[in-house]
Amino acid sequence: MEIRLIKPNFKKSNLNISATLAEFLGAPNKNATLLILQKELQKGYKNVVFICLDGMGINPIKRHLAKNSLLRKNIKQVLTSTFPSTTTNATTSLACNLLPLEHGWLGWSLYFDEINRNVDIYLHKDSQTGESVDYIYPIADNSNCYFDNAHTDYEINPILPIFVQTKSNDKKIVIANEVDLAAAIKTVCAKEGKQFIYSYLPEPDSTMHDFGVSSPEAKAKIDSINREIEKLYNDLTDTLIIITADHGQVDIEGYCEFYKDKQLNDMLLGCPHLDGRTPSFRVKEELHKTFEKEFTKKYGKDFKLFKTKDLIKKGYFGNCGNMGNLLGDYIAAGTYTHKQFLAHDKQPRFKGHHTSLTEEMEVPLIILAK
């Protein structure tokens, strides 16, 4: 039976929100824009607010928010995430207005040939040992955001957690949760003159990783986010709020303990890398056909194996860029059995996860206009 997966659509993706905003702010843009958002921006709001809610895709929204809730009832379009549908990849595309194949922040763990090791690129640590790695990555500068290159009469205001860096760090307002986020947005919108806000909240992703998408804890967090944004919306005037997610999440229904499979690991040039539902494999040249056959026989129900070069050719990472060398020979995409792939025995076991091509690919375009 053919496994139907959701391919990224780079004309209707969360990246295209950034493309539309970049064009609006007079920043360079070569990506497709979203007509529905363009039309709203043309109305000349004093304040334009962008919010990325980590993990708040269509699946978590539909599970936990009533149809008449503020965020759910104002979904104007369902978009796709990037692939892999993971924070490193999607938030870099959102912030920099670049395709995945252009920026190279493709997954949690990347293999760098120059140092011959897998590195957790956010943490600067060896993916297997946890040892700190002092290495300058040969990928794009993910702090070079599109709004830093704006030519506009809007004042630029980044509202971000402390760990997110931009070229506008001197202007950054640091927040830790949804209460902080709403308060900071309200303060900026009360300033004189035109204000543009770019903001990111690392929830409900963290809560769903720990407890699962369908958990009471996830519902409480999503309800809290909806409540805080609703209070903010009711307090504002002459303001456009644009909300999306970097990706969605799914409940994890089991674990693929690949690190125990000596037969297939012996065919590899090193430990698999990339992400928890999209492992990437570097395979010994003479064993490619054997690896394809044996992997599909053992794991084909839970992970669909692709040749990386085929995914690149079909545009899964965008239609331009030169970072494909970071993706190995093969990528396995988690299917609707919603298993997490474990490349090594120290890898965290999440209760909710993302990165593949199922429901976690679907994200909202929410527009709240006052």
WOSUL-V167834 format. One record per pair of residues at least 12 apart in sequence whose ideal C-beta (glycine too) atoms are under 10 Angstrom apart, sorted by the first residue. I is the first residue (numbers start at 1). J is the second residue. Records with the same first field share a line. If there is no record, write none. Layout:
I = J ; J
This chain:
1 = 301
2 = 304
3 = 300 ; 301 ; 302 ; 303 ; 304 ; 333 ; 335 ; 336 ; 337 ; 357 ; 358
4 = 335 ; 336 ; 357 ; 358
5 = 83 ; 304 ; 306 ; 333 ; 334 ; 335 ; 336 ; 356 ; 357 ; 358 ; 361
6 = 80 ; 81 ; 83 ; 85 ; 333 ; 356 ; 357 ; 358 ; 359 ; 360 ; 361 ; 362
7 = 80 ; 83 ; 311 ; 314 ; 315 ; 316 ; 357 ; 361
8 = 79 ; 80 ; 81 ; 82 ; 83 ; 84 ; 85 ; 90 ; 93 ; 99 ; 100 ; 315 ; 316 ; 317 ; 318 ; 357 ; 361
9 = 32 ; 79 ; 80 ; 315 ; 361
10 = 31 ; 32 ; 80 ; 82 ; 83 ; 93 ; 99 ; 100 ; 315 ; 316 ; 317 ; 318 ; 319
11 = 31 ; 32 ; 33 ; 34 ; 79 ; 80
12 = 32 ; 34 ; 77 ; 78 ; 79 ; 80 ; 365
13 = 31 ; 32 ; 34 ; 79 ; 80 ; 81 ; 82 ; 83 ; 90 ; 93 ; 94 ; 99 ; 244 ; 318 ; 361 ; 363 ; 365
14 = 34 ; 52 ; 57 ; 79 ; 80 ; 81 ; 82 ; 85 ; 90 ; 91 ; 93 ; 94 ; 244 ; 245 ; 246 ; 247 ; 363 ; 364 ; 365
15 = 31 ; 32 ; 79 ; 80 ; 81 ; 82 ; 90 ; 92 ; 93 ; 94 ; 96 ; 97 ; 98 ; 99 ; 100 ; 244 ; 318
16 = 31 ; 32 ; 33 ; 34 ; 37 ; 77 ; 79 ; 80 ; 93 ; 97 ; 244 ; 365
17 = 33 ; 34 ; 37 ; 50 ; 52 ; 77 ; 79 ; 94 ; 97 ; 242 ; 243 ; 244 ; 363 ; 365
18 = 31 ; 33 ; 50 ; 52 ; 93 ; 94 ; 95 ; 96 ; 97 ; 98 ; 145 ; 146 ; 147 ; 198 ; 244
19 = 31 ; 32 ; 33 ; 34 ; 37 ; 93 ; 97 ; 146
20 = 32 ; 33 ; 34 ; 35 ; 36 ; 37 ; 38 ; 40 ; 41 ; 97 ; 242 ; 365
21 = 33 ; 34 ; 37 ; 38 ; 41 ; 48 ; 50 ; 94 ; 97 ; 146 ; 147 ; 150 ; 196 ; 198 ; 242
22 = 96 ; 97 ; 145 ; 146 ; 147 ; 149 ; 150
23 = 38 ; 41 ; 97 ; 146
24 = 37 ; 38 ; 40 ; 41 ; 42 ; 48 ; 150 ; 152 ; 154 ; 196
25 = 41 ; 48 ; 146 ; 147 ; 149 ; 150 ; 151 ; 152 ; 153 ; 154 ; 156 ; 196 ; 198
26 = 149 ; 150 ; 151 ; 152 ; 153 ; 154
27 = 97 ; 145 ; 146 ; 147 ; 148 ; 149 ; 150 ; 151 ; 152
28 = 97 ; 146 ; 149 ; 150 ; 151
29 = 97 ; 146 ; 149
30 = 97 ; 98 ; 99 ; 102 ; 320
31 = 93 ; 97 ; 98 ; 99 ; 146 ; 318 ; 319
34 = 76 ; 77 ; 79 ; 242 ; 365
35 = 77
36 = 76 ; 77 ; 365 ; 367
37 = 76 ; 77 ; 240 ; 242 ; 365 ; 367
40 = 76 ; 240 ; 242 ; 367 ; 369
41 = 240 ; 242 ; 367
43 = 238 ; 240 ; 369
44 = 194 ; 238 ; 240
45 = 154 ; 194 ; 195 ; 196 ; 236 ; 237 ; 238 ; 239 ; 240 ; 241 ; 369 ; 370
46 = 154 ; 189 ; 191 ; 192 ; 193 ; 194 ; 195 ; 236 ; 237 ; 238 ; 239 ; 240 ; 370
47 = 154 ; 155 ; 157 ; 185 ; 188 ; 189 ; 190 ; 191 ; 193 ; 194 ; 195 ; 196 ; 197 ; 236 ; 237 ; 238 ; 239 ; 240 ; 241 ; 370
48 = 152 ; 154 ; 189 ; 194 ; 195 ; 196 ; 197 ; 198 ; 239 ; 240 ; 241 ; 242
49 = 157 ; 159 ; 185 ; 188 ; 189 ; 195 ; 196 ; 197 ; 198 ; 199 ; 229 ; 232 ; 233 ; 236 ; 239 ; 240 ; 241 ; 242 ; 243 ; 368
50 = 94 ; 147 ; 159 ; 196 ; 197 ; 198 ; 199 ; 200 ; 240 ; 241 ; 242 ; 243 ; 244
51 = 159 ; 178 ; 181 ; 182 ; 185 ; 197 ; 198 ; 199 ; 200 ; 201 ; 225 ; 229 ; 232 ; 241 ; 242 ; 243 ; 244 ; 245 ; 366 ; 368
52 = 87 ; 90 ; 91 ; 94 ; 95 ; 160 ; 198 ; 199 ; 200 ; 201 ; 202 ; 242 ; 243 ; 244 ; 245 ; 246 ; 363
53 = 71 ; 178 ; 181 ; 199 ; 200 ; 201 ; 202 ; 203 ; 204 ; 205 ; 222 ; 225 ; 226 ; 229 ; 243 ; 244 ; 245 ; 246 ; 363 ; 364 ; 366
54 = 87 ; 90 ; 91 ; 161 ; 200 ; 201 ; 202 ; 203 ; 204 ; 205 ; 206 ; 207 ; 208 ; 245 ; 246 ; 247 ; 249 ; 354
55 = 87 ; 201 ; 202 ; 203 ; 204 ; 205 ; 206 ; 207 ; 208 ; 209 ; 213 ; 218 ; 221 ; 222 ; 245 ; 246 ; 247 ; 248 ; 249 ; 352 ; 353 ; 354 ; 360 ; 363
56 = 71 ; 201 ; 203 ; 204 ; 205 ; 208 ; 221 ; 222 ; 225 ; 226 ; 243 ; 244 ; 245 ; 246 ; 247 ; 248 ; 249 ; 363 ; 364 ; 366
57 = 78 ; 79 ; 81 ; 85 ; 204 ; 205 ; 208 ; 213 ; 244 ; 245 ; 246 ; 247 ; 248 ; 249 ; 250 ; 354 ; 359 ; 360 ; 361 ; 362 ; 363 ; 364
58 = 72 ; 75 ; 78 ; 79 ; 245 ; 248 ; 359 ; 360 ; 361 ; 362 ; 363 ; 364
59 = 208 ; 213 ; 214 ; 245 ; 247 ; 248 ; 249 ; 250 ; 251 ; 352 ; 354 ; 358 ; 359 ; 360 ; 361 ; 362 ; 363
60 = 204 ; 205 ; 207 ; 208 ; 213 ; 214 ; 218 ; 219 ; 221 ; 222 ; 245 ; 248 ; 249 ; 250 ; 352 ; 359 ; 360
61 = 75 ; 204 ; 222 ; 226 ; 245 ; 248 ; 362 ; 363 ; 364 ; 366
62 = 75 ; 248 ; 359 ; 362 ; 364
63 = 213 ; 214 ; 215 ; 218 ; 219 ; 222 ; 249 ; 251
64 = 204 ; 213 ; 214 ; 215 ; 216 ; 218 ; 219 ; 220 ; 221 ; 222 ; 223 ; 225 ; 226
65 = 219 ; 222 ; 223 ; 225 ; 226
66 = 223 ; 226
69 = 222 ; 223 ; 226 ; 227 ; 230
70 = 226 ; 227 ; 229 ; 230 ; 231 ; 232 ; 233 ; 234 ; 243 ; 366 ; 368
71 = 222 ; 225 ; 226 ; 229 ; 230 ; 233 ; 243 ; 364 ; 366 ; 368
72 = 226 ; 364 ; 366
73 = 366
74 = 233 ; 241 ; 243 ; 364 ; 365 ; 366 ; 367 ; 368 ; 369
75 = 243 ; 244 ; 363 ; 364 ; 365 ; 366 ; 367
76 = 242 ; 364 ; 365 ; 366 ; 367 ; 368
77 = 244 ; 363 ; 364 ; 365 ; 366 ; 367
78 = 361 ; 362 ; 363 ; 364 ; 365
79 = 244 ; 245 ; 361 ; 362 ; 363 ; 364 ; 365
80 = 247 ; 357 ; 361 ; 362 ; 363
81 = 93 ; 94 ; 244 ; 245 ; 246 ; 247 ; 248 ; 354 ; 355 ; 357 ; 360 ; 361 ; 362 ; 363
82 = 94 ; 99 ; 100 ; 101 ; 103 ; 105 ; 106 ; 246 ; 247 ; 316 ; 317 ; 318 ; 361 ; 363
83 = 100 ; 106 ; 247 ; 278 ; 311 ; 315 ; 316 ; 317 ; 318 ; 331 ; 333 ; 355 ; 356 ; 357 ; 361
84 = 100 ; 106 ; 107 ; 108 ; 247 ; 274 ; 275 ; 276 ; 277 ; 278 ; 279 ; 280 ; 316 ; 317 ; 327 ; 331 ; 333 ; 334 ; 354 ; 355 ; 356 ; 357 ; 360 ; 361
85 = 245 ; 246 ; 247 ; 248 ; 249 ; 275 ; 277 ; 278 ; 333 ; 354 ; 355 ; 356 ; 357 ; 358 ; 359 ; 360 ; 361 ; 362 ; 363
86 = 105 ; 106 ; 107 ; 108 ; 246 ; 247 ; 274 ; 275 ; 276 ; 277 ; 278 ; 353 ; 354 ; 355 ; 356 ; 360
87 = 105 ; 107 ; 108 ; 122 ; 200 ; 202 ; 205 ; 246 ; 247 ; 275 ; 354 ; 355
88 = 100 ; 103 ; 104 ; 105 ; 106 ; 107 ; 108 ; 109 ; 110 ; 120 ; 121 ; 122 ; 142 ; 246 ; 274 ; 275 ; 355
89 = 103 ; 104 ; 105 ; 106 ; 107 ; 108 ; 246 ; 247 ; 274 ; 275 ; 278 ; 317 ; 355
90 = 105 ; 244 ; 245 ; 246 ; 247 ; 354 ; 355 ; 363
91 = 105 ; 142 ; 164 ; 200 ; 202 ; 246 ; 247
92 = 104 ; 105 ; 106 ; 139 ; 140 ; 141 ; 142 ; 143 ; 145 ; 246
93 = 105 ; 142 ; 246 ; 318
94 = 145 ; 146 ; 198 ; 200 ; 244 ; 245 ; 246
95 = 142 ; 143 ; 144 ; 145 ; 146 ; 147 ; 148 ; 158 ; 160 ; 164 ; 165 ; 166 ; 198 ; 200 ; 246
96 = 140 ; 141 ; 142 ; 143 ; 144 ; 145 ; 146 ; 147 ; 148 ; 149 ; 166
97 = 145 ; 146 ; 147 ; 149
98 = 140 ; 142 ; 144 ; 146 ; 318 ; 320 ; 321
99 = 315 ; 317 ; 318 ; 319 ; 320 ; 321 ; 323
100 = 316 ; 317 ; 318 ; 321 ; 323 ; 324 ; 326 ; 327
101 = 312 ; 315 ; 316 ; 317 ; 318 ; 319 ; 320 ; 321 ; 322 ; 323 ; 324 ; 326 ; 327
102 = 139 ; 140 ; 317 ; 318 ; 319 ; 320 ; 321 ; 322 ; 323
103 = 139 ; 140 ; 141 ; 142 ; 144 ; 317 ; 318 ; 321 ; 323
104 = 121 ; 137 ; 138 ; 139 ; 140 ; 142 ; 317 ; 321 ; 322 ; 323 ; 324 ; 325 ; 326 ; 327
105 = 121 ; 122 ; 137 ; 139 ; 140 ; 142 ; 323 ; 326
106 = 121 ; 139 ; 273 ; 274 ; 275 ; 278 ; 280 ; 317 ; 323 ; 324 ; 326 ; 327 ; 331
107 = 120 ; 121 ; 273 ; 274 ; 275 ; 276 ; 278 ; 279 ; 280 ; 326 ; 327 ; 331 ; 355
108 = 120 ; 121 ; 122 ; 123 ; 127 ; 273 ; 274 ; 275 ; 276 ; 278 ; 347 ; 355
109 = 121 ; 122 ; 123 ; 125 ; 126 ; 127 ; 128 ; 271 ; 272 ; 273 ; 274 ; 275 ; 276 ; 279 ; 280 ; 343 ; 344 ; 347
110 = 127 ; 137 ; 138 ; 139 ; 273 ; 274 ; 275 ; 280 ; 323 ; 326 ; 327 ; 328
111 = 127 ; 269 ; 270 ; 271 ; 272 ; 273 ; 274 ; 280 ; 282 ; 325 ; 326 ; 327 ; 328
112 = 133 ; 135 ; 137 ; 138 ; 139 ; 273 ; 325 ; 326
113 = 138 ; 282 ; 325 ; 326
114 = 135 ; 136 ; 137 ; 138
115 = 133 ; 134 ; 135
116 = 269 ; 270
117 = 129 ; 131 ; 133 ; 135 ; 270 ; 271 ; 273
118 = 133 ; 270 ; 271 ; 272 ; 273 ; 274 ; 280 ; 282 ; 343 ; 344
119 = 131 ; 133 ; 135 ; 137 ; 273
120 = 133 ; 273
121 = 133 ; 135 ; 137 ; 139 ; 142 ; 326
122 = 142 ; 163
124 = 137
127 = 271 ; 272 ; 273 ; 274 ; 343 ; 344 ; 346 ; 347
128 = 259 ; 270 ; 271 ; 273 ; 343 ; 344 ; 345 ; 346 ; 347
129 = 344 ; 346
130 = 346
137 = 326
138 = 323 ; 325 ; 326
139 = 323 ; 326
140 = 321 ; 323
141 = 165 ; 167
142 = 164 ; 165 ; 166
143 = 164 ; 165 ; 166 ; 167 ; 168 ; 169
144 = 166 ; 167
145 = 158 ; 164 ; 165 ; 166 ; 167 ; 168 ; 198
146 = 198
147 = 166 ; 167 ; 168 ; 196 ; 197 ; 198
148 = 166 ; 167 ; 168 ; 171 ; 198
149 = 167
150 = 168 ; 196
152 = 194 ; 196
153 = 193 ; 194 ; 196
154 = 193 ; 194 ; 195 ; 196 ; 197
155 = 171 ; 188 ; 191 ; 192 ; 193 ; 194 ; 195 ; 196 ; 197
156 = 168 ; 171 ; 195 ; 196 ; 197 ; 198
157 = 171 ; 172 ; 173 ; 184 ; 185 ; 187 ; 188 ; 189 ; 191 ; 195 ; 196 ; 197 ; 198 ; 199
158 = 170 ; 171 ; 172 ; 173 ; 174 ; 196 ; 197 ; 198 ; 199 ; 200
159 = 171 ; 172 ; 173 ; 174 ; 175 ; 180 ; 181 ; 182 ; 183 ; 184 ; 185 ; 187 ; 188 ; 197 ; 198 ; 199 ; 200 ; 201
160 = 172 ; 173 ; 174 ; 175 ; 181 ; 184 ; 198 ; 199 ; 200 ; 201 ; 202
161 = 174 ; 175 ; 176 ; 177 ; 180 ; 181 ; 199 ; 200 ; 201 ; 202 ; 203
162 = 174 ; 175 ; 176
163 = 202
164 = 199 ; 200 ; 202
166 = 198
168 = 198
172 = 198
173 = 185 ; 187 ; 188 ; 197 ; 199
175 = 199 ; 200 ; 201 ; 202
176 = 201 ; 202 ; 203
177 = 201 ; 202 ; 203 ; 221 ; 224 ; 225 ; 228
178 = 201 ; 203 ; 204 ; 221 ; 222 ; 224 ; 225 ; 226 ; 227 ; 228 ; 229 ; 232
179 = 224 ; 225 ; 227 ; 228 ; 231
180 = 201 ; 228
181 = 197 ; 199 ; 200 ; 201 ; 203 ; 225 ; 228 ; 229 ; 232
182 = 199 ; 201 ; 225 ; 227 ; 228 ; 229 ; 230 ; 231 ; 232 ; 233 ; 235
183 = 228 ; 231 ; 232
184 = 197 ; 199 ; 232
185 = 197 ; 199 ; 228 ; 229 ; 232 ; 233 ; 235 ; 236 ; 239 ; 241
186 = 231 ; 232 ; 235 ; 236 ; 239
189 = 232 ; 235 ; 236 ; 237 ; 238 ; 239 ; 241 ; 370
190 = 235 ; 236
194 = 238
195 = 239
197 = 239 ; 241 ; 242
199 = 241 ; 243
200 = 246
201 = 225 ; 228 ; 229 ; 245
202 = 246
203 = 218 ; 221 ; 222 ; 224 ; 225
204 = 217 ; 218 ; 219 ; 220 ; 221 ; 222 ; 223 ; 224 ; 225 ; 245 ; 249 ; 352
205 = 218 ; 221 ; 245 ; 246 ; 247 ; 248 ; 249 ; 352 ; 353 ; 354
206 = 221 ; 352
207 = 219 ; 220 ; 221 ; 222 ; 224 ; 249 ; 352
208 = 221 ; 222 ; 248 ; 249 ; 250 ; 251 ; 350 ; 351 ; 352 ; 353 ; 354
209 = 249 ; 252 ; 276 ; 348 ; 350 ; 351 ; 352 ; 353 ; 354
210 = 348 ; 350 ; 351 ; 352
211 = 251 ; 350 ; 351 ; 352
212 = 249 ; 250 ; 251 ; 252 ; 253 ; 350 ; 351 ; 352 ; 353
213 = 248 ; 249 ; 250 ; 251 ; 252 ; 338 ; 351 ; 352 ; 353 ; 354 ; 359 ; 360
214 = 250 ; 251 ; 351 ; 352
215 = 251 ; 351 ; 352
217 = 351
218 = 249 ; 251 ; 351 ; 352
225 = 243
229 = 241 ; 243 ; 366 ; 368
230 = 368
232 = 368
233 = 368 ; 369 ; 370
234 = 370
235 = 370
236 = 368 ; 370
237 = 370
238 = 369 ; 370
239 = 368 ; 369 ; 370
240 = 367 ; 368 ; 369 ; 370
241 = 366 ; 367 ; 368 ; 369 ; 370
242 = 365 ; 366 ; 367 ; 368 ; 369
243 = 363 ; 364 ; 365 ; 366 ; 367 ; 368
244 = 363 ; 364 ; 365 ; 366
245 = 354 ; 360 ; 362 ; 363 ; 364 ; 365 ; 366
246 = 354 ; 363
247 = 354 ; 355 ; 356 ; 360 ; 361 ; 362 ; 363
248 = 352 ; 354 ; 358 ; 359 ; 360 ; 361 ; 362 ; 363 ; 364
249 = 338 ; 350 ; 351 ; 352 ; 353 ; 354 ; 355 ; 359 ; 360
250 = 277 ; 334 ; 336 ; 338 ; 340 ; 352 ; 353 ; 354 ; 355 ; 356 ; 358 ; 359 ; 360
251 = 338 ; 350 ; 351 ; 352 ; 353
252 = 276 ; 277 ; 334 ; 338 ; 339 ; 340 ; 349 ; 350 ; 351 ; 352 ; 353 ; 354
253 = 302 ; 336 ; 337 ; 338 ; 339 ; 340
254 = 302 ; 337 ; 338 ; 339 ; 340
255 = 276 ; 302 ; 339 ; 340 ; 341 ; 342 ; 347 ; 349 ; 350
256 = 276 ; 277 ; 279 ; 298 ; 299 ; 302 ; 303 ; 332 ; 334 ; 337 ; 339 ; 340 ; 341 ; 342 ; 343
257 = 340 ; 341 ; 342 ; 343 ; 344 ; 345 ; 347 ; 349
258 = 271 ; 272 ; 279 ; 281 ; 295 ; 298 ; 299 ; 303 ; 332 ; 341 ; 342 ; 343 ; 344 ; 347
259 = 271 ; 272 ; 341 ; 342 ; 343 ; 344 ; 345 ; 346 ; 347
260 = 342 ; 345
261 = 294 ; 295 ; 298 ; 299
263 = 290 ; 291 ; 294 ; 298
264 = 281 ; 283 ; 287 ; 290 ; 291 ; 294 ; 295 ; 298 ; 299
265 = 281 ; 343 ; 344
266 = 284 ; 287
267 = 281 ; 282 ; 283 ; 284 ; 286 ; 287 ; 288 ; 290 ; 291 ; 294 ; 295
268 = 281 ; 282 ; 283 ; 284 ; 287 ; 291 ; 328 ; 329 ; 330 ; 343
269 = 281 ; 282 ; 283 ; 284 ; 285 ; 287 ; 328 ; 329
270 = 282 ; 328 ; 343
271 = 343 ; 344 ; 347
272 = 328 ; 330 ; 331 ; 332 ; 341 ; 342 ; 343 ; 344 ; 347
273 = 326 ; 327 ; 328 ; 343
274 = 326 ; 327 ; 328 ; 331 ; 332 ; 341 ; 343 ; 355
275 = 331 ; 334 ; 340 ; 341 ; 343 ; 353 ; 354 ; 355 ; 356
276 = 334 ; 339 ; 340 ; 341 ; 342 ; 343 ; 347 ; 348 ; 349 ; 350 ; 353 ; 354 ; 355 ; 356
277 = 302 ; 303 ; 332 ; 333 ; 334 ; 335 ; 338 ; 339 ; 340 ; 341 ; 350 ; 353 ; 354 ; 355 ; 356 ; 357 ; 358 ; 360
278 = 303 ; 306 ; 327 ; 331 ; 332 ; 333 ; 334 ; 341 ; 354 ; 355 ; 356 ; 357
279 = 299 ; 303 ; 305 ; 328 ; 330 ; 331 ; 332 ; 333 ; 334 ; 340 ; 341 ; 342 ; 343 ; 355
280 = 308 ; 326 ; 327 ; 328 ; 329 ; 330 ; 331 ; 332 ; 343
281 = 295 ; 305 ; 308 ; 327 ; 328 ; 329 ; 330 ; 331 ; 332 ; 343
282 = 308 ; 327 ; 328 ; 329 ; 330
283 = 295 ; 328 ; 329 ; 330
284 = 329
285 = 329
288 = 307 ; 329 ; 330
291 = 305 ; 329 ; 330
292 = 305 ; 306 ; 307 ; 329 ; 330
293 = 305
295 = 330 ; 332
296 = 332
299 = 332 ; 335 ; 339 ; 341
300 = 332 ; 335
301 = 335 ; 336 ; 337 ; 339
302 = 332 ; 334 ; 335 ; 336 ; 337 ; 338 ; 339 ; 340 ; 341
303 = 331 ; 332 ; 333 ; 334 ; 335 ; 337 ; 339 ; 341 ; 356
304 = 331 ; 332 ; 333 ; 334 ; 335 ; 356 ; 357
305 = 330 ; 331 ; 332 ; 333
306 = 330 ; 331 ; 332 ; 333 ; 357
307 = 329 ; 330 ; 331
308 = 324 ; 325 ; 326 ; 327 ; 328 ; 329 ; 330 ; 331
309 = 324 ; 327 ; 329 ; 330
310 = 330 ; 331
311 = 324 ; 327 ; 330 ; 331 ; 333
312 = 324 ; 327 ; 331
316 = 331 ; 333 ; 357
331 = 356
332 = 356
333 = 355 ; 356 ; 357 ; 358
334 = 353 ; 354 ; 355 ; 356 ; 357 ; 358 ; 360
335 = 356 ; 357 ; 358
336 = 356 ; 357 ; 358 ; 359
337 = 358
338 = 352 ; 353 ; 356 ; 358 ; 359 ; 360
339 = 353 ; 356
340 = 352 ; 353 ; 355 ; 356
341 = 353 ; 355 ; 356
